[in-house]
Amino acid sequence: MDEYFVYIDEAGDEGFGKLRTSNSGGQSKWLLLGAAIVSKENDRRLPKWRDEIMAMFPQKGRRDLHFKNLKHEQKVAACRHLSDKPVGACVVCSDKTTIPDLSPEALAVYKSKGHLYNYLVRLLLERVSLACALRSERAGRNCKIHVTFSKRGGTDYGVMRDYLFLMRDGRERLPPTRSIRWDALNPEDIKVEDHANRAGLQIADLITSATYAGLERNPYGDTEPRYAALLSRRYLRMPGIKGTGITIIPKASLAKAEAGSLFDVLG
C-alpha cells in the first residue's frame, strides 16, 4: 500500500466585484488552488526542506515560509531549491474575467459563496488522485491519499466535505467527465490546519503563489512567470492527459491574453 500526502493552499480571492487593474486596486482576476504532493517517506523530509529554504534568508527571523513575504531574489532562490526535491505540483487556475461571459444562471451559481473554491477543489482532487492512483497501479499496488488544507478565513469546510460526499455517492445531476479516485481518497480523512503548523502547507503556498505570479498582473501590468519556470519539473505530467500539472479554467485558449506568458516560459 502506497501512501501519499497532499497539502493544498490557494492564491487570489473569490470576489467578483471590482477586479484589479494596473491603475486601481480591487479583487484578483485569478483564483488558484494548488497542491504539493509527496510520498509517505518524503513527507517526513518536508520540515527539513522548508528549513533549508528559510536558512537562505536568516534575516527573516522565523521558521514558517510565506512566499509573498520574500523579495524577488529570495523567491527565485526558493523555487530553484524546491525544483530539485521529489515534490509533485498540481495547480488549477480560474480566470475570473471569463466567468461573466456565462449565462446569467451559471454566473449566479459561480458567484455563490464558496462555489468557485469548491469547484476548484474538485478539479484539483480529480487530477491529484488520478496521478497518485496510476503511479501505484503501475507498481501493482493500491494507494491511500491524505489531504490537508491550509485554513482559509471564510471557508466552510463542512460544506466542502458535503460536496465531496455528494460526488462520491453519485448524487450529481449530471455525470462528471472525470471523477476523483474514491478508492484512494476518503473525504472523512481530510484535515484543515494552520499554515504555520505544517511545512507541507508552506511548500504548497510556494508552489501556488509562484504559479499565481505568472498569471496575476502586478500594479505595473506585468506578470512574473520565472518562478513557475524554475518549478517546471515539479508539475505533474501524465501521458496522454492534458492539463494535469497546471489547469486553466476555462480552457487556456480562452484565457490566452493572461496565461500566454506563463505557458510560453513553461513550453
LUMBALO-707488 format. One line per field, with one value per residue (C-alpha): residue number from 1; residue in three letters; x, y, z. Coordinates in steps of 0.5 Angstrom, whole numbers, plus 2048, in hexadecimal, padded with zeros to 3 digits. Layout:
BEGIN
resi	c(NUM ...)
resn	c(ALA ...)
x	c(X ...)
y	c(Y ...)
z	c(Z ...)
END
This chain:
BEGIN
resi	c(1 2 3 4 5 6 7 8 9 10 11 12 13 14 15 16 17 18 19 20 21 22 23 24 25 26 27 28 29 30 31 32 33 34 35 36 37 38 39 40 41 42 43 44 45 46 47 48 49 50 51 52 53 54 55 56 57 58 59 60 61 62 63 64 65 66 67 68 69 70 71 72 73 74 75 76 77 78 79 80 81 82 83 84 85 86 87 88 89 90 91 92 93 94 95 96 97 98 99 100 101 102 103 104 105 106 107 108 109 110 111 112 113 114 115 116 117 118 119 120 121 122 123 124 125 126 127 128 129 130 131 132 133 134 135 136 137 138 139 140 141 142 143 144 145 146 147 148 149 150 151 152 153 154 155 156 157 158 159 160 161 162 163 164 165 166 167 168 169 170 171 172 173 174 175 176 177 178 179 180 181 182 183 184 185 186 187 188 189 190 191 192 193 194 195 196 197 198 199 200 201 202 203 204 205 206 207 208 209 210 211 212 213 214 215 216 217 218 219 220 221 222 223 224 225 226 227 228 229 230 231 232 233 234 235 236 237 238 239 240 241 242 243 244 245 246 247 248 249 250 251 252 253 254 255 256 257 258 259 260 261 262 263 264 265 266 267)
resn	c(MET ASP GLU TYR PHE VAL TYR ILE ASP GLU ALA GLY ASP GLU GLY PHE GLY LYS LEU ARG THR SER ASN SER GLY GLY GLN SER LYS TRP LEU LEU LEU GLY ALA ALA ILE VAL SER LYS GLU ASN ASP ARG ARG LEU PRO LYS TRP ARG ASP GLU ILE MET ALA MET PHE PRO GLN LYS GLY ARG ARG ASP LEU HIS PHE LYS ASN LEU LYS HIS GLU GLN LYS VAL ALA ALA CYS ARG HIS LEU SER ASP LYS PRO VAL GLY ALA CYS VAL VAL CYS SER ASP LYS THR THR ILE PRO ASP LEU SER PRO GLU ALA LEU ALA VAL TYR LYS SER LYS GLY HIS LEU TYR ASN TYR LEU VAL ARG LEU LEU LEU GLU ARG VAL SER LEU ALA CYS ALA LEU ARG SER GLU ARG ALA GLY ARG ASN CYS LYS ILE HIS VAL THR PHE SER LYS ARG GLY GLY THR ASP TYR GLY VAL MET ARG ASP TYR LEU PHE LEU MET ARG ASP GLY ARG GLU ARG LEU PRO PRO THR ARG SER ILE ARG TRP ASP ALA LEU ASN PRO GLU ASP ILE LYS VAL GLU ASP HIS ALA ASN ARG ALA GLY LEU GLN ILE ALA ASP LEU ILE THR SER ALA THR TYR ALA GLY LEU GLU ARG ASN PRO TYR GLY ASP THR GLU PRO ARG TYR ALA ALA LEU LEU SER ARG ARG TYR LEU ARG MET PRO GLY ILE LYS GLY THR GLY ILE THR ILE ILE PRO LYS ALA SER LEU ALA LYS ALA GLU ALA GLY SER LEU PHE ASP VAL LEU GLY)
x	c(800 803 801 801 801 7FE 7FE 7F9 7F9 7F6 7F8 7F4 7ED 7E6 7E3 7DF 7DF 7E3 7E9 7F0 7F3 7FA 7F7 7F3 7F2 7ED 7EC 7F0 7EF 7F1 7F0 7F5 7F4 7FB 7FE 804 805 80A 80A 80A 812 813 80D 812 817 813 815 81C 81B 817 81C 822 81E 81D 824 826 822 825 823 81B 81C 816 815 80F 80F 80B 80C 809 80E 814 818 818 81F 81D 817 81C 820 81B 818 81F 820 819 81A 81F 81A 816 80F 809 806 7FF 7FB 7F4 7F3 7ED 7ED 7E7 7E7 7E4 7DE 7D9 7D9 7D5 7CD 7CA 7C8 7CF 7D2 7CD 7D0 7D7 7D6 7D3 7D8 7DD 7DA 7E0 7E5 7E2 7E1 7E9 7EA 7E6 7EA 7F1 7EF 7ED 7F4 7F8 7F4 7F5 7FC 7FD 7F9 7FC 803 801 7FE 804 808 802 800 7FA 7FB 7F8 7F8 7F8 7F6 7F7 7F4 7F7 7F2 7EF 7EA 7E3 7E3 7DE 7E2 7DB 7D8 7DE 7DE 7D7 7D8 7DD 7D9 7D3 7D8 7DB 7D4 7D2 7CC 7CE 7C9 7CE 7D3 7DA 7DF 7E5 7E4 7E8 7EB 7E7 7EA 7F1 7ED 7E8 7E5 7E5 7EC 7ED 7F0 7F1 7F7 7FA 7FF 805 804 806 80C 808 803 808 80B 804 804 80B 808 801 804 80A 804 800 806 806 7FE 7FC 7FF 802 801 805 801 807 807 80D 80D 814 812 80E 813 818 813 811 814 80F 809 805 805 801 802 7FC 7F9 7F9 7F8 7FB 800 7FD 7F6 7F3 7EB 7E8 7ED 7F4 7F2 7EC 7F1 7F7 7F8 7F9 7FC 800 807 807 806 80B 810 80E 80E)
y	c(800 807 80D 814 81B 820 828 82D 834 83A 841 846 847 845 84C 84E 856 85B 857 859 85D 861 867 865 860 85B 854 84F 84D 846 841 83B 835 831 82A 828 820 81B 814 812 811 818 81B 81B 81F 825 828 828 82A 830 832 831 837 83B 83A 83E 844 844 84C 849 847 842 83B 83B 83C 842 843 849 84C 84A 84F 84D 84A 846 844 842 83E 83B 838 836 832 82E 82D 827 824 81E 822 822 828 829 830 831 839 83C 842 846 84B 846 844 84A 847 841 841 845 83F 83C 842 843 83C 83E 844 840 840 83A 837 839 837 830 82F 830 82B 826 827 827 821 81D 81F 81D 817 814 815 812 80C 80B 80B 806 802 801 7FE 7F9 7FD 801 807 80C 813 818 81F 825 82C 833 836 83C 841 841 83A 835 82E 82B 82D 82B 824 823 825 81F 81A 81C 81B 814 812 813 818 81E 820 81F 819 81C 81C 81A 817 817 811 80F 808 80C 812 813 819 818 818 81F 824 82B 82E 835 837 838 831 82D 82D 82A 82F 834 831 831 838 839 835 838 83F 83E 83C 842 847 844 846 84C 852 857 85E 860 85B 856 84E 84A 843 842 83F 839 838 836 831 82F 828 827 828 821 81E 818 815 817 81B 823 828 824 828 82F 82F 836 836 837 835 838 83B 83F 842 843 84A 849 842 842 845 83F 83A 83D 83C 835 833)
z	c(800 7FE 802 7FF 803 7FF 802 7FF 7FF 7FB 7F8 7F6 7F8 7F6 7F5 7EF 7F1 7EE 7EB 7EC 7E6 7E5 7E7 7ED 7F3 7F3 7F3 7F0 7E9 7EA 7F0 7F0 7F4 7F5 7F8 7FA 7F9 7FD 7FF 806 806 804 808 80E 80A 809 80F 80D 806 809 80E 808 804 80B 80C 806 809 810 811 810 818 817 815 811 80A 807 7FF 7FF 804 800 7FC 7F4 7F5 7FB 7F7 7F2 7F6 7FA 7F3 7F1 7F7 7F7 7F0 7F2 7F7 7F6 7F7 7F2 7F0 7ED 7ED 7EA 7E8 7E7 7E2 7E5 7E0 7DB 7E0 7DF 7D8 7DA 7DA 7E0 7E3 7E3 7E5 7EB 7ED 7ED 7F1 7F7 7FD 7FC 7F6 7F2 7F7 7F8 7F0 7F0 7F6 7F2 7EC 7F0 7F3 7ED 7EA 7F0 7F2 7EB 7EB 7F1 7F0 7E9 7EC 7F1 7EC 7E7 7ED 7EE 7F5 7F8 7FB 800 800 806 804 809 807 809 80E 80A 80D 80B 808 80A 80A 80D 806 802 805 804 7FD 7FC 7FF 7FA 7F5 7F8 7F9 7F2 7F3 7EE 7E9 7E3 7E3 7E3 7DE 7E3 7EA 7F0 7F1 7F7 7F8 7FA 7FE 803 805 80C 80D 80A 80F 810 813 814 80F 814 817 811 80D 807 807 807 801 7FE 7FF 7FB 7F5 7F5 7F6 7F1 7EB 7ED 7EC 7E5 7E4 7E8 7E6 7EB 7EB 7E5 7E1 7E1 7E3 7E5 7E2 7E4 7EB 7E7 7E2 7E8 7EA 7E3 7E5 7EB 7E8 7E7 7E0 7DE 7D7 7D2 7D7 7D6 7DC 7E2 7E5 7E3 7E1 7DF 7E0 7DB 7D5 7D5 7CE 7D0 7D6 7D1 7D2 7D9 7D9 7D3 7D6 7DB 7D6 7D2 7D7 7D9 7D2)
END
